């Protein structure tokens, strides 16, 4: 029997999942590592999108170095096991019988190639795509879905606003000073979340335009961010926002600045920037019960506008 009859031309090797059901993936472009849960997300998909850089290629080009080494070692193990067995059979047949004048023997030493073992890595964030339901894990927070390619920035913003809403619920029945502290915590949460969202969306715009430096590095001043987004990307995220909504939003961002940097005490800069009729110089700024929920609603409209503009430019590239 020939060697070709014993060893198939192709071998099927099943990659193992980790204990949470994830399979490792590695981008052929940026070489960054992530994981997916096969069976979730889109069905019959034959491509993969890198969640970090957006590279979109055939799914078979996303095997990790460890997986390739593991599969190669299995093939070598099977081949070497077969060859050693064949050689030992030949040696047994070649050796001359005992009792003769001249005795010739053949010995075969060696052992099969070892199989390379590996374990999938632990990552920082597990996500479920809001668009196609793929479960995947990444380093960091913001990412493209490896199946449908949608960016998760708006989804992350929504999740953070849900957390702020939970903070506000703790406000019910609280004393005045406690209620103000809770309102301030919720306000800080939504502005920090929007700042992270905005910087990520702006970074994606920069990647599309080939910019090496960030065009908009902060969204903690909503007015300055609007101006920079217009100048850099021709995106006006206040389109569709009423004037009174925009005024209230700018005022609330300034209140947050006072709370973080001035212990909440009203100064001349705040009065000049907001023209707040209820503010008194030298006194603590007050956050009213309706302000934070209203700001979240407006910021979701602003965020949706930015996200839609980004997806449109990505589709047209």
BAFI-3210 file (N, C-alpha, C; in Angstrom, 3 decimals, decimal comma, padded with zeros to 6 digits):
// residues 317
n [1|2|3|4|5|6|7|8|9|10|11|12|13|14|15|16|17|18|19|20|21|22|23|24|25|26|27|28|29|30|31|32|33|34|35|36|37|38|39|40|41|42|43|44|45|46|47|48|49|50|51|52|53|54|55|56|57|58|59|60|61|62|63|64|65|66|67|68|69|70|71|72|73|74|75|76|77|78|79|80|81|82|83|84|85|86|87|88|89|90|91|92|93|94|95|96|97|98|99|100|101|102|103|104|105|106|107|108|109|110|111|112|113|114|115|116|117|118|119|120|121|122|123|124|125|126|127|128|129|130|131|132|133|134|135|136|137|138|139|140|141|142|143|144|145|146|147|148|149|150|151|152|153|154|155|156|157|158|159|160|161|162|163|164|165|166|167|168|169|170|171|172|173|174|175|176|177|178|179|180|181|182|183|184|185|186|187|188|189|190|191|192|193|194|195|196|197|198|199|200|201|202|203|204|205|206|207|208|209|210|211|212|213|214|215|216|217|218|219|220|221|222|223|224|225|226|227|228|229|230|231|232|233|234|235|236|237|238|239|240|241|242|243|244|245|246|247|248|249|250|251|252|253|254|255|256|257|258|259|260|261|262|263|264|265|266|267|268|269|270|271|272|273|274|275|276|277|278|279|280|281|282|283|284|285|286|287|288|289|290|291|292|293|294|295|296|297|298|299|300|301|302|303|304|305|306|307|308|309|310|311|312|313|314|315|316|317]
n.u [000,859|000,622|002,084|000,465|-002,040|-002,487|-002,280|-004,387|-004,963|-006,023|-006,813|-009,172|-009,526|-010,749|-011,227|-010,858|-013,156|-013,180|-013,978|-016,202|-017,392|-016,238|-014,365|-011,108|-009,838|-007,818|-006,750|-005,787|-004,737|-004,130|-003,304|-004,498|-006,132|-009,201|-012,403|-015,078|-018,439|-019,294|-022,212|-023,885|-025,115|-024,893|-026,009|-024,481|-022,235|-019,340|-017,255|-015,186|-014,973|-012,590|-012,769|-011,329|-009,759|-011,341|-010,821|-011,935|-012,282|-011,974|-013,221|-011,511|-009,021|-008,581|-007,554|-005,790|-002,296|-001,578|-003,598|-003,076|-000,529|-001,222|-002,949|-001,160|000,685|-000,860|-001,310|001,353|001,852|000,090|001,086|003,775|003,369|002,225|004,348|006,415|005,259|005,048|007,781|008,695|007,347|008,560|011,124|010,795|010,204|012,513|014,576|016,764|016,176|016,699|019,558|020,990|024,071|024,832|023,398|021,126|019,843|017,329|016,590|014,164|013,968|012,672|009,872|006,422|005,720|005,153|001,974|001,010|-000,251|-002,683|-004,313|-007,248|-007,228|-007,916|-010,214|-011,251|-013,864|-017,108|-019,509|-022,756|-023,921|-026,064|-027,266|-027,031|-026,854|-024,527|-022,293|-019,405|-015,977|-013,633|-010,574|-010,540|-013,315|-014,975|-015,965|-016,073|-018,659|-017,797|-019,283|-021,560|-020,407|-021,217|-020,713|-020,247|-020,590|-022,855|-024,536|-023,060|-023,200|-025,955|-026,151|-024,659|-026,200|-028,432|-027,400|-027,012|-029,668|-030,483|-029,020|-030,358|-032,809|-032,281|-032,610|-035,126|-037,177|-035,058|-033,154|-032,593|-029,819|-028,619|-030,075|-029,190|-026,514|-026,810|-028,010|-025,877|-023,995|-025,250|-025,309|-022,575|-021,979|-023,436|-022,276|-019,589|-019,893|-020,887|-018,730|-016,751|-018,032|-018,265|-015,556|-014,703|-016,312|-015,440|-012,804|-013,155|-014,123|-011,782|-010,101|-011,339|-010,829|-008,134|-006,635|-003,957|-003,768|-005,930|-008,951|-011,002|-010,705|-012,025|-015,210|-016,302|-016,857|-019,600|-020,273|-017,835|-017,133|-019,134|-018,477|-015,935|-016,502|-018,045|-016,165|-014,153|-015,413|-017,715|-020,144|-023,020|-024,142|-026,292|-028,406|-031,818|-032,278|-033,999|-033,860|-034,230|-033,687|-030,995|-029,892|-030,465|-028,950|-026,289|-026,075|-026,280|-023,954|-022,112|-022,770|-021,916|-019,162|-018,677|-019,263|-017,310|-014,878|-015,083|-016,262|-018,949|-019,713|-021,084|-019,613|-018,288|-017,621|-019,354|-021,883|-021,618|-021,264|-023,623|-025,863|-027,726|-030,755|-031,470|-029,240|-027,006|-024,403|-021,605|-023,027|-024,068|-024,540|-027,614|-029,045|-031,810|-034,667|-035,731|-033,746|-031,484|-032,656|-033,875|-031,611|-030,331|-032,127|-031,867|-029,132|-029,048|-030,325|-028,478|-026,231|-027,188|-027,397|-024,678|-023,709|-025,161|-024,205|-021,553|-021,848|-022,924|-020,816|-018,948|-020,236|-020,167|-017,537]
n.v [-001,194|002,170|005,280|007,453|006,305|005,891|008,371|011,094|013,573|015,971|017,270|017,473|019,703|020,467|023,441|024,303|025,762|028,316|028,083|029,670|029,576|031,006|031,732|032,352|035,067|036,711|039,689|040,007|042,324|044,503|042,781|042,464|040,987|039,268|037,877|035,649|034,339|031,573|030,819|032,702|035,928|036,715|034,295|031,800|033,300|034,429|036,093|038,302|040,995|043,179|044,236|046,402|047,837|047,673|046,110|044,064|040,890|037,534|035,024|032,909|034,008|034,988|033,333|032,703|033,018|031,094|029,195|028,364|027,263|025,213|023,627|022,934|021,447|019,261|018,014|017,353|015,642|013,520|012,640|012,034|010,056|008,050|007,561|006,677|004,319|002,900|002,657|001,114|-001,250|-001,949|-002,317|-004,567|-006,496|-006,436|-007,321|-010,100|-013,622|-015,238|-017,332|-017,732|-017,504|-014,894|-012,074|-009,519|-006,497|-003,957|-000,942|001,378|004,557|007,347|009,643|010,671|013,990|016,597|017,905|021,231|023,056|025,443|028,329|030,336|033,923|036,134|038,784|042,291|043,373|042,176|041,935|042,284|042,497|045,082|045,128|042,651|040,661|039,208|037,747|038,949|039,581|042,001|043,960|046,994|049,169|050,374|049,249|047,594|045,436|042,080|040,532|041,937|044,413|046,862|049,784|050,026|052,314|054,032|052,259|051,783|054,323|054,488|052,459|053,558|055,770|054,493|053,599|056,063|056,785|054,925|055,848|058,259|057,313|056,658|058,979|059,506|060,636|061,600|063,781|067,349|068,122|065,641|064,835|066,692|065,925|063,412|064,098|065,516|063,456|061,842|063,652|064,029|061,443|061,187|063,170|062,430|059,970|060,824|062,332|060,335|058,808|060,753|061,364|058,894|058,564|060,785|059,979|057,801|059,153|060,570|058,420|057,559|059,746|059,701|061,118|061,797|062,969|063,782|065,397|066,360|066,435|066,489|066,471|067,770|070,402|071,365|073,291|074,051|071,577|071,194|073,195|072,323|069,808|070,605|072,107|070,184|067,878|068,596|068,147|068,854|068,402|069,463|069,721|069,666|069,938|071,814|075,353|076,057|073,613|073,296|075,501|074,831|072,488|073,376|074,959|073,062|071,570|073,495|073,733|071,287|071,671|073,642|072,157|070,160|071,583|073,926|073,458|073,725|076,358|079,362|081,433|084,387|083,612|081,484|082,759|084,558|082,748|081,293|082,852|082,354|082,742|081,943|081,677|082,694|084,792|083,557|081,738|078,266|076,338|075,086|071,976|071,130|068,958|068,059|068,483|066,729|064,259|065,432|066,383|063,965|062,926|064,803|064,579|061,973|062,320|064,020|062,310|060,243|061,607|062,151|059,534|058,469|060,082|059,228|056,474|056,800|058,004|055,928|053,967|055,095|055,145]
n.w [000,000|-000,874|000,273|-000,325|-000,325|002,336|003,682|003,564|000,993|001,863|005,085|007,711|010,333|013,439|015,156|018,556|020,896|023,470|027,015|027,264|024,854|022,789|019,797|018,765|016,755|014,311|012,914|009,513|008,639|010,670|012,613|015,083|017,915|018,503|019,534|018,589|018,851|017,296|015,387|016,410|015,313|011,784|009,357|007,240|006,497|004,811|005,155|007,178|009,477|010,769|014,083|014,971|012,983|010,746|008,500|005,867|004,915|003,479|005,635|006,283|006,348|008,810|010,773|013,814|014,757|016,635|016,228|013,606|013,954|015,698|014,076|012,027|013,490|014,221|011,759|011,095|013,208|012,670|010,197|010,834|012,764|011,189|009,356|011,037|011,984|009,546|008,876|010,999|010,450|008,056|009,019|010,628|008,699|007,225|008,839|009,349|010,025|013,206|014,021|011,699|009,753|009,210|010,545|009,977|011,163|011,604|013,151|014,254|015,476|017,364|017,697|017,263|015,979|018,314|019,369|019,116|021,757|022,861|024,331|024,197|024,434|027,225|027,044|027,173|026,840|026,296|023,764|022,242|019,090|018,113|015,702|014,229|016,125|016,708|018,993|020,419|021,422|022,553|022,870|024,718|024,006|021,938|018,676|015,423|014,217|013,738|011,948|010,558|010,249|011,297|013,326|016,847|018,367|018,829|020,128|022,484|023,598|024,153|026,102|028,190|028,775|029,750|032,154|033,434|033,704|035,596|037,749|038,187|039,048|041,639|042,891|043,769|046,333|047,842|050,032|049,590|049,215|048,758|046,552|044,652|044,454|043,310|040,898|039,808|039,546|037,618|035,508|035,027|034,193|031,717|030,125|030,085|028,808|026,324|025,454|025,119|023,122|021,057|020,482|019,503|017,196|015,735|015,389|013,685|011,427|010,827|010,136|007,786|006,174|006,073|007,903|010,077|012,517|015,290|014,473|016,047|019,336|021,738|023,351|025,432|025,579|024,128|022,233|021,025|019,991|018,083|016,232|015,375|014,264|012,105|010,615|010,112|009,042|007,788|009,087|010,723|013,734|015,043|013,406|012,997|015,671|018,071|018,820|021,525|022,729|022,107|023,454|026,149|026,326|025,930|028,207|030,239|029,855|030,592|033,272|034,222|033,883|035,814|038,139|038,132|038,024|039,552|041,954|041,688|041,990|040,838|038,419|036,706|034,098|033,591|033,639|031,498|029,409|029,333|029,928|031,919|033,463|036,008|037,507|040,116|040,865|042,576|044,065|044,481|041,570|040,302|039,487|037,760|038,033|035,590|033,747|033,194|032,129|029,849|028,514|027,870|025,985|023,918|023,356|022,386|019,963|018,754|018,763|017,104|014,711|014,144|013,976|011,823|009,744|009,703|009,003|006,476|005,058|005,233|003,728|001,238|000,608]
ca.u [000,000|001,456|001,926|-000,666|-003,274|-002,629|-002,398|-005,230|-004,397|-006,508|-007,231|-010,110|-009,149|-011,733|-010,639|-011,587|-013,645|-012,868|-015,053|-017,374|-017,905|-015,621|-013,288|-010,184|-009,658|-006,703|-006,872|-004,629|-004,214|-003,478|-002,869|-005,110|-006,834|-010,552|-013,074|-016,482|-019,173|-019,912|-023,620|-024,628|-024,907|-025,399|-025,811|-023,864|-021,340|-018,043|-016,248|-015,044|-014,566|-011,801|-013,466|-010,460|-009,368|-012,365|-010,432|-013,009|-011,714|-012,469|-013,131|-010,388|-007,770|-008,559|-007,057|-004,696|-001,011|-001,635|-004,474|-002,354|000,525|-001,903|-003,401|000,028|001,295|-001,718|-000,999|002,681|001,739|-000,540|002,006|004,937|002,904|002,079|005,659|007,151|004,647|005,452|009,202|008,867|006,897|009,629|012,261|010,480|010,285|013,881|015,501|016,936|015,779|017,754|020,177|021,789|025,474|024,875|022,097|020,994|018,667|017,050|015,842|013,590|013,779|011,954|008,478|005,650|005,807|004,222|000,886|001,070|-001,459|-002,816|-005,574|-007,697|-006,884|-008,977|-010,377|-011,802|-015,278|-017,965|-020,572|-023,727|-024,230|-027,466|-027,777|-027,139|-026,844|-023,288|-021,614|-017,970|-015,194|-012,545|-009,868|-011,137|-014,770|-015,598|-015,555|-016,952|-019,137|-017,076|-020,190|-022,263|-019,551|-021,723|-019,920|-021,059|-020,474|-024,168|-024,999|-022,364|-023,776|-027,264|-025,947|-024,210|-027,350|-029,257|-026,785|-027,337|-031,076|-030,542|-028,529|-031,425|-033,875|-031,905|-032,891|-036,506|-037,351|-033,832|-033,089|-032,175|-028,386|-028,354|-030,658|-028,299|-025,318|-027,191|-028,171|-024,535|-023,370|-025,872|-024,852|-021,182|-022,032|-023,878|-021,326|-018,406|-020,261|-020,974|-017,368|-016,114|-018,714|-017,909|-014,159|-014,592|-016,904|-014,509|-011,637|-013,542|-014,117|-010,383|-009,582|-011,882|-010,198|-006,691|-005,996|-003,083|-003,974|-007,366|-009,555|-011,807|-010,143|-012,837|-016,612|-016,762|-017,469|-020,466|-020,243|-016,573|-017,180|-019,977|-017,704|-014,844|-017,094|-018,432|-014,963|-013,357|-016,138|-018,956|-021,253|-023,659|-024,950|-027,479|-029,456|-033,024|-032,393|-034,616|-032,988|-034,332|-032,995|-029,567|-029,553|-030,477|-027,843|-025,055|-026,095|-026,023|-022,537|-021,401|-022,992|-021,003|-017,830|-018,622|-019,268|-016,042|-013,706|-015,310|-017,088|-020,340|-019,981|-021,288|-018,659|-018,601|-017,516|-020,590|-022,983|-021,405|-021,384|-024,963|-026,958|-028,695|-031,503|-031,664|-027,934|-026,607|-022,949|-021,092|-023,816|-023,953|-025,440|-028,613|-029,488|-033,237|-035,028|-036,027|-032,640|-030,652|-033,397|-034,044|-030,311|-030,095|-032,947|-031,269|-027,833|-029,284|-030,592|-027,184|-025,416|-027,744|-027,026|-023,260|-023,538|-025,709|-023,264|-020,383|-022,201|-023,127|-019,501|-018,326|-020,889|-019,802|-016,086]
ca.v [000,000|003,354|006,337|008,280|005,618|005,939|009,748|011,835|014,818|017,054|016,859|018,375|019,912|021,285|024,304|024,267|027,022|028,431|027,601|030,532|029,384|031,934|031,297|033,445|035,582|037,661|040,472|039,889|043,664|045,098|041,653|042,546|039,765|039,382|036,573|035,615|033,127|031,020|030,452|033,941|036,845|036,371|032,908|031,598|034,420|033,924|037,123|038,771|042,394|043,439|045,223|047,530|048,659|047,588|045,248|043,137|039,866|036,176|034,586|031,994|034,755|035,513|032,384|033,252|032,321|029,891|028,212|027,827|026,384|024,042|022,791|022,394|020,409|018,069|017,357|016,751|014,526|012,393|012,143|011,406|008,806|007,062|007,225|005,861|002,992|002,242|002,317|-000,011|-002,436|-002,299|-002,838|-005,944|-007,380|-006,430|-008,039|-011,524|-014,498|-015,686|-018,628|-017,728|-017,122|-013,425|-011,536|-008,069|-005,918|-002,523|-000,352|002,708|005,353|008,599|009,687|011,629|015,422|017,011|018,816|022,543|023,395|026,881|028,751|031,648|034,989|036,874|040,135|043,250|043,717|041,288|042,734|041,654|043,495|045,499|044,999|041,266|039,784|038,469|037,919|039,026|040,151|042,834|044,857|048,317|049,254|050,644|048,246|047,177|044,068|041,217|039,955|042,899|045,575|048,102|050,256|049,924|053,533|054,498|051,260|052,046|055,557|054,131|051,686|054,481|056,590|053,632|053,635|057,375|056,733|054,183|056,765|059,215|056,641|056,679|060,342|059,608|060,725|062,021|065,156|068,276|068,063|064,323|064,841|067,452|065,106|062,354|064,756|065,833|062,193|061,447|064,606|063,674|060,182|061,333|063,988|061,589|058,990|061,495|062,710|059,132|058,509|061,748|061,210|057,691|058,845|061,680|059,168|057,035|060,108|060,827|057,244|057,578|060,835|059,510|062,068|061,152|063,637|063,945|066,691|066,769|065,632|066,578|066,851|068,270|071,688|070,974|074,339|073,928|070,315|071,416|073,986|071,510|068,788|071,295|072,479|069,014|066,832|069,153|067,495|069,687|067,467|070,137|069,748|069,043|070,265|073,129|076,347|075,963|072,388|073,564|076,416|074,059|071,538|074,124|075,397|071,922|071,257|074,488|073,372|070,189|072,261|074,270|071,122|069,432|072,443|075,087|073,003|074,076|077,763|080,166|082,533|085,282|082,876|080,721|083,671|085,073|081,665|080,679|083,816|081,599|083,699|081,431|081,579|083,824|084,815|083,194|080,664|076,986|076,130|074,065|071,121|070,888|067,549|067,702|068,850|065,607|063,432|066,174|066,411|062,637|062,800|065,646|064,004|060,800|062,830|064,500|061,132|059,546|062,410|061,909|058,132|058,312|060,726|058,345|055,284|057,215|058,176|054,609|053,252|055,743|055,095]
ca.w [000,000|-001,005|001,274|-000,730|000,063|003,783|004,156|002,631|000,455|002,723|006,425|008,379|011,725|014,140|016,166|019,814|021,458|024,891|027,881|027,099|023,507|021,844|018,906|018,510|015,404|014,216|011,672|008,622|008,383|011,840|013,441|016,406|018,334|019,044|019,575|018,209|019,194|016,081|015,538|016,630|014,194|010,466|008,928|005,916|006,197|004,382|005,343|008,551|009,581|011,973|014,906|015,294|011,823|009,713|007,379|005,497|004,029|003,638|007,036|006,464|006,508|010,172|011,767|014,615|014,605|017,477|015,581|012,444|014,473|016,247|012,963|011,359|014,336|014,152|010,483|011,218|014,146|011,974|009,167|011,466|013,384|010,113|008,796|012,008|011,942|008,295|008,948|011,909|009,726|007,112|009,796|011,045|007,532|006,690|009,742|009,027|011,139|014,115|013,774|010,492|009,868|009,216|010,926|009,731|011,834|011,395|014,244|013,970|016,695|017,142|018,129|016,459|016,288|019,363|018,985|019,790|022,494|023,118|024,964|023,742|025,384|027,900|026,504|028,133|026,676|025,521|023,155|021,348|018,066|018,100|014,339|013,760|017,313|016,907|020,274|020,184|022,514|022,042|023,772|024,655|024,089|020,644|017,694|014,334|014,343|012,794|010,950|009,697|010,036|011,896|014,454|018,056|019,169|019,265|021,085|023,742|024,143|024,715|027,329|029,222|029,166|030,597|033,478|034,008|034,079|036,850|038,780|038,459|039,796|043,054|043,358|044,236|047,778|048,516|050,507|048,543|048,926|048,179|045,213|043,783|044,223|042,376|039,592|039,316|039,122|036,353|034,491|034,709|033,448|030,322|029,356|029,863|027,788|025,024|025,079|024,570|021,856|020,048|020,074|018,680|015,882|015,038|014,994|012,505|010,315|010,479|009,433|006,428|005,422|006,069|008,809|011,054|013,800|015,555|014,124|017,202|020,424|022,943|023,196|026,716|025,228|023,015|021,203|020,292|019,245|016,903|015,266|014,832|013,395|010,867|009,858|009,715|008,324|007,232|009,785|011,737|014,519|015,603|012,398|013,529|017,095|018,275|019,437|022,984|023,124|022,000|024,547|027,399|026,291|026,173|029,603|031,113|029,721|031,400|034,674|034,527|033,999|037,139|039,175|038,110|038,160|040,423|043,074|041,421|042,307|039,633|038,209|035,582|032,837|033,404|033,320|030,144|028,431|029,301|030,145|032,717|034,287|037,366|038,167|040,958|041,002|043,897|044,668|043,791|040,441|040,594|038,388|037,936|037,859|034,199|032,849|032,747|031,165|028,594|027,837|027,294|024,775|022,868|022,990|021,548|018,607|018,256|018,492|015,937|013,540|013,882|013,588|010,464|008,823|009,604|008,239|005,076|004,437|005,117|002,643|-000,030|000,352]
c.u [000,891|001,147|000,712|-001,999|-003,549|-002,888|-003,226|-004,562|-004,834|-006,945|-008,158|-009,749|-010,142|-011,044|-011,502|-012,020|-013,192|-014,098|-016,310|-017,951|-017,335|-014,531|-012,407|-010,081|-008,510|-006,755|-005,626|-004,011|-003,426|-002,971|-003,419|-005,997|-008,227|-011,184|-014,527|-017,114|-019,842|-021,345|-024,498|-024,384|-025,492|-025,127|-025,195|-022,951|-019,959|-016,951|-016,196|-014,526|-013,758|-012,506|-012,645|-010,189|-010,367|-011,984|-011,515|-012,459|-012,379|-012,222|-011,927|-009,042|-007,620|-008,126|-005,887|-003,420|-001,001|-002,486|-003,776|-001,255|-000,069|-002,317|-002,222|000,646|000,455|-001,430|000,349|002,657|001,148|000,406|003,187|004,563|002,797|003,443|006,458|006,595|005,050|006,909|009,450|008,401|007,939|010,810|012,023|010,630|011,721|014,818|015,546|016,584|016,985|018,339|021,036|023,232|025,633|023,478|022,099|019,713|018,535|016,198|015,368|013,356|013,022|010,509|007,733|005,865|004,754|003,171|001,002|-000,270|-001,492|-004,139|-005,947|-007,460|-008,132|-009,011|-011,170|-013,316|-015,982|-019,183|-021,525|-024,169|-025,725|-028,099|-028,001|-027,064|-025,595|-022,733|-020,106|-017,281|-013,977|-011,747|-010,521|-012,649|-015,426|-015,061|-016,558|-017,435|-018,407|-017,968|-020,750|-021,474|-020,058|-020,878|-020,807|-021,119|-021,825|-024,761|-024,362|-022,914|-025,126|-027,109|-025,504|-025,335|-028,331|-028,718|-027,095|-028,784|-031,255|-030,048|-029,625|-032,549|-033,572|-032,218|-034,250|-036,569|-036,121|-033,943|-032,431|-030,699|-027,989|-028,876|-029,773|-027,031|-025,616|-027,380|-026,810|-023,819|-023,935|-025,417|-023,427|-021,128|-022,394|-022,895|-020,039|-018,680|-020,316|-019,594|-016,640|-016,708|-018,250|-016,489|-013,962|-015,157|-015,988|-013,263|-011,939|-013,622|-012,688|-009,776|-010,065|-011,201|-008,680|-005,948|-005,157|-003,199|-005,470|-007,867|-010,379|-011,397|-010,966|-014,253|-017,184|-017,255|-018,293|-020,431|-018,973|-016,564|-018,010|-019,192|-016,617|-015,366|-017,517|-017,206|-014,229|-014,105|-017,438|-020,190|-021,782|-024,597|-026,139|-028,609|-030,680|-033,236|-032,978|-033,654|-033,038|-033,650|-031,483|-029,099|-029,475|-029,300|-026,517|-024,956|-025,750|-024,562|-021,697|-021,598|-022,061|-019,578|-017,658|-018,488|-017,911|-014,870|-013,864|-016,147|-018,541|-020,687|-020,022|-020,250|-019,061|-018,575|-018,798|-021,738|-022,844|-021,632|-022,818|-026,117|-028,104|-029,456|-031,668|-030,348|-027,638|-025,104|-022,536|-021,888|-023,642|-024,978|-026,405|-028,956|-030,943|-033,605|-035,202|-034,822|-031,864|-031,416|-033,600|-032,744|-029,997|-030,873|-032,342|-029,939|-027,980|-029,601|-029,300|-026,303|-025,887|-027,392|-025,566|-023,035|-024,031|-024,784|-022,029|-020,693|-022,392|-021,777|-018,781|-018,923|-020,460|-018,334|-015,756]
c.v [001,239|004,361|007,196|007,646|005,735|007,358|010,551|013,136|016,027|016,471|017,924|018,464|020,873|022,102|024,301|025,670|027,102|028,058|028,466|030,449|030,315|031,248|032,500|033,789|036,590|038,369|040,297|041,247|044,199|044,060|041,717|041,327|040,102|038,003|036,727|034,334|032,601|030,579|031,633|034,844|036,330|034,906|032,880|032,755|033,871|034,981|037,517|040,203|042,567|044,504|046,472|048,437|048,590|046,770|044,199|042,141|038,522|035,690|033,684|032,702|035,311|034,475|033,000|032,444|031,030|028,803|027,560|026,866|025,100|023,084|022,148|021,258|019,134|017,282|016,645|015,555|013,297|011,775|011,414|010,104|007,696|006,622|006,345|004,435|002,217|001,783|001,154|-001,328|-002,917|-002,919|-004,275|-006,923|-007,510|-007,285|-009,528|-012,377|-014,893|-017,049|-018,686|-017,311|-015,610|-012,904|-010,018|-007,585|-004,443|-002,039|001,047|003,422|006,638|008,513|010,751|013,077|015,801|017,980|020,098|022,855|024,903|027,131|030,118|032,687|035,577|038,299|041,000|043,425|042,690|042,065|041,839|042,726|043,802|045,296|043,544|040,227|038,919|038,778|037,898|039,739|040,859|043,433|046,232|048,241|049,403|049,691|048,143|045,763|043,195|040,577|041,020|044,181|046,873|048,471|050,349|051,200|054,032|053,538|051,489|053,307|055,267|053,393|052,586|055,399|055,784|053,605|054,961|057,421|055,983|055,039|057,749|058,594|056,615|058,017|060,459|059,585|061,184|063,457|066,023|068,153|066,723|064,258|065,593|066,661|063,994|062,923|065,064|064,581|061,727|062,357|064,291|062,399|060,402|062,162|063,210|060,559|059,626|061,916|061,505|058,738|059,456|061,602|059,976|057,914|059,757|060,925|058,348|057,929|060,385|059,658|057,205|058,626|060,697|060,496|061,326|061,773|063,849|065,342|067,251|065,873|065,682|067,013|067,342|069,708|071,438|071,991|074,242|072,657|070,474|072,158|073,146|070,406|069,392|071,572|071,256|068,080|067,302|068,453|068,440|068,805|068,137|070,242|068,982|069,280|071,667|074,058|076,266|074,696|072,601|074,485|075,670|073,099|072,240|074,551|074,242|071,476|072,232|074,221|072,251|070,706|072,919|073,225|070,442|070,330|073,590|074,747|073,445|075,516|078,584|081,284|083,352|084,540|082,091|081,627|084,205|083,989|081,177|081,666|083,139|082,542|083,244|081,316|082,855|083,730|084,488|082,124|079,377|076,887|074,999|073,285|070,757|069,480|067,149|067,849|067,636|064,676|064,121|066,196|065,062|062,458|063,598|065,053|062,737|061,222|063,331|063,311|060,367|060,275|062,154|060,492|057,903|058,921|059,858|057,126|055,613|057,369|056,842|053,842|053,804|055,646|053,992]
c.w [000,000|000,092|000,975|-000,323|001,550|004,302|003,155|002,171|001,269|004,067|007,012|009,855|012,362|015,223|017,425|020,240|022,918|025,718|027,824|025,689|022,458|021,021|018,598|017,036|015,422|012,870|010,805|008,302|009,566|012,827|014,870|016,659|018,855|019,037|019,141|018,748|017,935|016,353|015,904|015,416|012,898|010,145|007,528|005,525|005,845|004,489|006,815|008,515|010,870|012,811|015,202|014,088|010,677|008,497|007,123|004,479|004,281|005,067|007,290|006,591|007,926|011,217|012,523|014,383|015,432|016,830|014,383|012,900|015,033|015,125|012,236|012,162|014,346|012,874|010,571|012,162|013,464|010,939|009,800|012,167|012,350|009,583|009,743|012,034|010,700|008,359|009,895|011,274|008,734|007,849|010,220|009,878|007,022|007,535|009,381|010,236|011,985|013,658|012,534|010,755|009,970|009,531|010,746|010,408|011,488|012,566|013,843|015,293|016,347|017,613|017,318|016,913|017,320|018,808|019,801|020,452|022,759|023,817|024,416|024,838|026,044|027,347|027,470|028,052|025,807|025,051|022,368|020,362|018,060|016,729|013,929|014,876|017,447|018,297|020,009|021,342|021,942|023,201|023,640|024,723|022,722|019,588|016,558|014,621|013,324|011,733|010,016|009,466|010,643|013,104|015,687|018,888|019,687|020,297|022,460|024,395|024,804|026,036|028,478|029,691|030,021|032,023|034,173|034,467|035,396|038,011|039,173|039,273|041,294|043,706|044,028|045,762|048,533|049,010|049,441|048,197|048,301|046,749|044,225|043,463|043,217|040,973|038,977|038,825|037,791|035,224|034,061|033,872|031,983|029,504|029,108|028,775|026,408|024,539|024,468|023,233|020,757|019,549|019,199|017,288|015,076|014,579|013,753|011,267|009,860|009,721|007,988|005,559|005,360|006,948|009,841|012,443|014,024|015,219|015,271|018,360|021,701|022,588|024,531|026,629|023,976|021,887|020,359|019,450|017,976|015,823|014,602|013,919|012,057|010,005|009,316|008,788|007,682|007,804|010,854|012,547|015,214|014,588|012,910|015,014|017,240|019,008|020,958|023,505|023,134|023,129|025,876|027,459|026,579|027,638|030,544|031,025|030,557|032,893|035,093|034,705|035,368|038,250|039,270|038,476|039,159|041,649|042,931|041,681|041,022|039,569|036,991|034,245|032,556|032,969|031,901|029,087|028,272|029,363|030,906|033,650|035,740|038,138|038,949|041,205|042,444|044,601|043,861|042,667|040,786|039,329|038,658|037,461|036,401|033,275|032,311|031,804|029,820|027,799|027,205|025,990|023,621|022,409|022,165|020,113|017,965|017,872|017,268|014,653|013,161|013,363|012,161|009,425|008,615|008,746|006,757|004,378|004,281|003,933|001,290|-000,358|-000,657]
res [x|x|x|x|x|x|x|x|x|x|x|x|x|x|x|x|x|x|x|x|x|x|x|x|x|x|x|x|x|x|x|x|x|x|x|x|x|x|x|x|x|x|x|x|x|x|x|x|x|x|x|x|x|x|x|x|x|x|x|x|x|x|x|x|x|x|x|x|x|x|x|x|x|x|x|x|x|x|x|x|x|x|x|x|x|x|x|x|x|x|x|x|x|x|x|x|x|x|x|x|x|x|x|x|x|x|x|x|x|x|x|x|x|x|x|x|x|x|x|x|x|x|x|x|x|x|x|x|x|x|x|x|x|x|x|x|x|x|x|x|x|x|x|x|x|x|x|x|x|x|x|x|x|x|x|x|x|x|x|x|x|x|x|x|x|x|x|x|x|x|x|x|x|x|x|x|x|x|x|x|x|x|x|x|x|x|x|x|x|x|x|x|x|x|x|x|x|x|x|x|x|x|x|x|x|x|x|x|x|x|x|x|x|x|x|x|x|x|x|x|x|x|x|x|x|x|x|x|x|x|x|x|x|x|x|x|x|x|x|x|x|x|x|x|x|x|x|x|x|x|x|x|x|x|x|x|x|x|x|x|x|x|x|x|x|x|x|x|x|x|x|x|x|x|x|x|x|x|x|x|x|x|x|x|x|x|x|x|x|x|x|x|x|x|x|x|x|x|x|x|x|x|x|x|x|x|x|x|x|x|x|x|x|x|x|x|x]
***
